Amino acid sequence: MKLQERLAALASSSIVTLVLDPERLRFLWANASGLKLWKVASLEELLSRDLSDMSAAARARLAGYIARFQEGQTAEETWTVYPGGEPVALRAFFSGVELDDGRLGILIQALRVEDTAQVALSRSVEALRHTSSMVTLLDAEGNALLHNPASLRAFGEGAPFAERFVDPEVAEALLAAASRGEVASREAAVRTSQGERWHRVEARQLPDPVTGAPAILVQHVDETGRRAAEQTAEAQARFAAELAEALETVQRQQQEILTLSAPILEVAPGTLALPVIGALDGPRSEEIAARLLRAVVERTARCIILDLTGAATATAGAAEHLAQLVRALRLLGTRPIVTGVPPALAQAFAEVGADLSGVMMLRSLRDGIRASARRAFN
């Protein structure tokens, strides 16, 4: 028997009755009350309407109904529809019906919601259905009594509450705390249709509005994006700290290398020697000069021996830096002695016209130490 023949007894019913194809999202049949509700002149006009612009929340609710029908159940909910763009609140009853091609369709029988309390309830229910928060009402044992569409999309119709969580003990702790009258809140890893996510989960006890028995309202809010941002920020902070520590280590090592390549030695009372080893570029010359001038003041040195035997640089810039250092030492009242000047550096001194008059120039550090000793006794 065809669908239209099976539903013939409902054709003149005052109860709005329609049949929906949930896969193609089109109506397949409606009685006169259904046509009046949708403000159409004929059944053909209603059947031609394309409902594919239906919201994701509405699609999830329909998918939930089909899952119930396949288990031999029915459904009853409040819906708001918009015939002609005007909202109409309906208390609808849903059941499965076999279509002419053998697929499962949805038989809808609905009554208008007229009183103010029911209208307010319809608005509340509609808001709950379209919120992105995932809401589930559980009985005291943790079995689902109700899902909003967001919860259905995330977890499905029949999945046990504990199976949502990567760690099932989280579910046990939430239910136990809610059963004690607490408002329990945890951030936990959960399994959803989109894969593993991080949710802020809140559970609280309230009476089941149908039976009055204790029930538990559970709300999930997806915190995956926030948590990922926080983890990224933490990783960047750790990286910055590690980089700063590495830079500090490099600077410390550079300072240690500089100290080793240009050590300040006390070779006699009141006499310091600075053997320069390696290149004398601008930054290194400035660092050596700063260390040496500070040491002169701190140790009240009367004589400084600059030994250039190991100096690897013979540029005009290096010669100028050394000449400036000698002048600075003399301004501090210290007698500078320069030893071990290599030929190339001597030529560089001449090229820049360095004024080394009055500065003792000797061949070796040993000669400089002897000369400083003689001056100490003079």
Backbone hydrogen bonds, N-H to C=O, Kabsch-Sander energy under -0.5 kcal/mol:
donor,donor_aa,acceptor,acceptor_aa,energy
6,R,2,K,-2.2
7,L,3,L,-1.7
8,A,5,E,-1.0
10,L,7,L,-1.8
11,A,8,A,-1.4
13,S,10,L,-1.2
16,V,110,A,-1.4
18,L,108,I,-2.5
19,V,29,W,-2.4
20,L,106,I,-2.5
21,D,26,R,-2.9
25,L,21,D,-1.6
26,R,21,D,-0.9
28,L,19,V,-3.0
29,W,19,V,-1.1
31,N,17,T,-2.1
32,A,11,A,-1.8
33,S,13,S,-0.5
35,L,31,N,-2.2
36,K,32,A,-2.3
37,L,33,S,-2.3
38,W,34,G,-2.1
39,K,36,K,-0.9
40,V,35,L,-2.0
46,L,42,S,-1.5
47,L,43,L,-2.7
48,S,44,E,-1.3
49,R,46,L,-1.5
51,L,25,L,-2.1
51,L,49,R,-0.6
54,M,51,L,-1.7
59,R,55,S,-2.2
60,A,56,A,-2.2
61,R,57,A,-1.9
62,L,58,A,-2.2
63,A,59,R,-2.4
64,G,60,A,-2.0
65,Y,61,R,-1.9
66,I,62,L,-2.2
67,A,63,A,-1.9
68,R,64,G,-1.7
69,F,65,Y,-2.9
70,Q,66,I,-2.2
71,E,67,A,-0.5
71,E,68,R,-1.2
72,G,69,F,-2.1
73,Q,68,R,-2.6
75,A,94,F,-2.3
77,E,92,A,-2.0
79,W,77,E,-0.5
79,W,90,L,-2.5
81,V,79,W,-0.5
81,V,88,V,-2.5
85,G,82,Y,-1.8
86,E,83,P,-1.7
88,V,81,V,-2.8
90,L,79,W,-3.3
91,R,111,L,-3.1
92,A,77,E,-2.9
92,A,90,L,-0.8
93,F,109,Q,-2.9
94,F,75,A,-3.3
95,S,107,L,-1.7
97,V,105,G,-1.8
99,L,103,R,-3.1
102,G,99,L,-2.0
105,G,97,V,-3.4
105,G,103,R,-0.6
106,I,20,L,-2.3
107,L,95,S,-3.2
107,L,105,G,-0.5
108,I,18,L,-3.2
108,I,106,I,-0.6
109,Q,93,F,-2.2
110,A,16,V,-2.5
111,L,91,R,-2.0
113,V,89,A,-2.6
114,E,112,R,-0.7
119,V,115,D,-2.1
120,A,116,T,-2.6
121,L,117,A,-2.3
122,S,118,Q,-2.6
123,R,119,V,-2.3
124,S,120,A,-2.2
125,V,121,L,-2.9
126,E,122,S,-2.7
127,A,123,R,-2.3
128,L,124,S,-2.2
129,R,125,V,-2.0
130,H,126,E,-1.4
131,T,127,A,-0.9
134,M,220,H,-2.4
135,V,133,S,-0.7
136,T,218,V,-2.6
137,L,146,L,-2.5
138,L,136,T,-0.5
138,L,216,I,-3.0
139,D,143,N,-2.5
140,A,214,P,-0.7
142,G,139,D,-2.0
145,L,137,L,-4.1
146,L,137,L,-1.4
148,N,135,V,-2.2
151,S,148,N,-0.6
152,L,148,N,-2.2
153,R,149,P,-2.7
154,A,150,A,-1.7
155,F,151,S,-3.0
156,G,151,S,-0.6
156,G,152,L,-2.1
161,F,142,G,-0.7
163,E,160,P,-0.8
164,R,161,F,-1.6
165,F,162,A,-1.1
166,V,189,A,-2.3
167,D,189,A,-0.5
170,V,167,D,-2.1
171,A,167,D,-0.5
172,E,168,P,-1.6
173,A,169,E,-2.4
174,L,170,V,-2.4
175,L,171,A,-2.5
176,A,172,E,-2.4
177,A,173,A,-2.3
178,A,174,L,-2.5
179,S,175,L,-2.3
180,R,176,A,-1.0
181,G,178,A,-1.8
182,E,177,A,-2.2
184,A,182,E,-0.9
184,A,203,A,-2.2
186,R,201,V,-2.5
188,A,186,R,-0.5
188,A,199,H,-2.5
190,V,197,R,-2.9
191,R,164,R,-3.8
192,T,190,V,-0.5
192,T,195,G,-1.5
193,S,154,A,-1.5
195,G,192,T,-1.8
197,R,190,V,-2.5
199,H,188,A,-2.6
199,H,197,R,-0.5
200,R,221,V,-2.9
201,V,186,R,-3.5
201,V,199,H,-0.7
202,E,219,Q,-2.4
203,A,184,A,-2.7
204,R,217,L,-1.8
206,L,215,A,-2.7
208,D,213,A,-3.4
212,G,208,D,-2.8
215,A,206,L,-2.7
216,I,138,L,-2.7
217,L,204,R,-2.8
218,V,136,T,-3.1
218,V,216,I,-0.6
219,Q,202,E,-2.6
220,H,134,M,-2.8
221,V,200,R,-1.9
223,E,198,W,-2.9
224,T,198,W,-0.6
227,R,223,E,-2.8
228,A,224,T,-2.6
229,A,225,G,-2.3
230,E,226,R,-2.5
231,Q,227,R,-2.7
232,T,228,A,-2.5
233,A,229,A,-2.5
234,E,230,E,-2.7
235,A,231,Q,-2.6
236,Q,232,T,-2.6
237,A,233,A,-2.5
238,R,234,E,-2.7
239,F,235,A,-2.6
240,A,236,Q,-2.7
241,A,237,A,-2.5
242,E,238,R,-2.8
243,L,239,F,-2.9
244,A,240,A,-2.7
245,E,241,A,-2.5
246,A,242,E,-2.5
247,L,243,L,-2.8
248,E,244,A,-2.4
249,T,245,E,-2.4
250,V,246,A,-2.6
251,Q,247,L,-2.9
252,R,248,E,-2.5
253,Q,249,T,-2.8
254,Q,250,V,-2.9
255,Q,251,Q,-2.5
256,E,252,R,-2.4
257,I,253,Q,-2.9
258,L,254,Q,-2.8
259,T,255,Q,-2.6
260,L,256,E,-2.2
261,S,257,I,-2.7
262,A,258,L,-1.6
265,L,263,P,-0.7
265,L,273,A,-3.2
267,V,265,L,-0.9
267,V,271,T,-1.1
268,A,271,T,-1.3
271,T,268,A,-2.7
272,L,303,C,-2.5
273,A,265,L,-3.4
274,L,305,I,-3.3
276,V,274,L,-0.6
276,V,307,D,-2.9
277,I,261,S,-2.1
277,I,275,P,-0.6
278,G,310,G,-2.5
285,S,281,D,-2.6
286,E,282,G,-2.3
287,E,283,P,-2.1
288,I,284,R,-2.6
289,A,285,S,-2.6
290,A,286,E,-2.4
291,R,287,E,-2.3
292,L,288,I,-2.8
293,L,289,A,-2.7
294,R,290,A,-1.9
295,A,291,R,-2.2
296,V,292,L,-2.3
297,V,293,L,-1.7
298,E,294,R,-2.6
299,R,295,A,-2.7
300,T,296,V,-0.6
300,T,297,V,-0.5
301,A,296,V,-1.5
302,R,270,G,-2.6
303,C,270,G,-1.9
304,I,335,R,-2.6
305,I,272,L,-2.8
306,L,304,I,-0.6
306,L,337,I,-3.4
307,D,274,L,-1.7
307,D,305,I,-0.8
308,L,306,L,-0.7
308,L,339,T,-3.4
310,G,276,V,-0.6
311,A,308,L,-1.3
312,A,278,G,-2.4
313,T,278,G,-0.7
319,A,315,T,-2.1
320,E,316,A,-2.4
321,H,317,G,-2.3
322,L,318,A,-2.2
323,A,319,A,-2.3
324,Q,320,E,-2.3
325,L,321,H,-2.0
326,V,322,L,-2.4
327,R,323,A,-2.2
328,A,324,Q,-2.3
329,L,325,L,-2.3
330,R,326,V,-2.1
331,L,327,R,-1.9
332,L,328,A,-1.2
333,G,330,R,-1.5
334,T,329,L,-2.1
335,R,302,R,-2.5
337,I,304,I,-3.0
338,V,360,M,-2.8
339,T,306,L,-2.9
339,T,337,I,-0.5
340,G,362,L,-1.3
341,V,362,L,-0.6
346,A,342,P,-2.2
347,Q,343,P,-2.3
348,A,344,A,-1.7
349,F,345,L,-2.4
350,A,346,A,-1.7
351,E,347,Q,-2.2
352,V,348,A,-1.9
353,G,349,F,-0.5
353,G,350,A,-0.8
354,A,349,F,-2.3
356,L,354,A,-1.1
359,V,356,L,-2.0
360,M,336,P,-0.9
360,M,358,G,-0.5
362,L,338,V,-2.5
362,L,360,M,-0.5
368,G,364,S,-1.9
369,I,365,L,-2.6
370,R,366,R,-2.2
371,A,367,D,-2.5
372,S,368,G,-2.5
373,A,369,I,-2.0
374,R,370,R,-2.3
375,R,371,A,-2.2
376,A,372,S,-1.8
377,F,373,A,-1.2
378,N,374,R,-0.8
378,N,375,R,-0.5
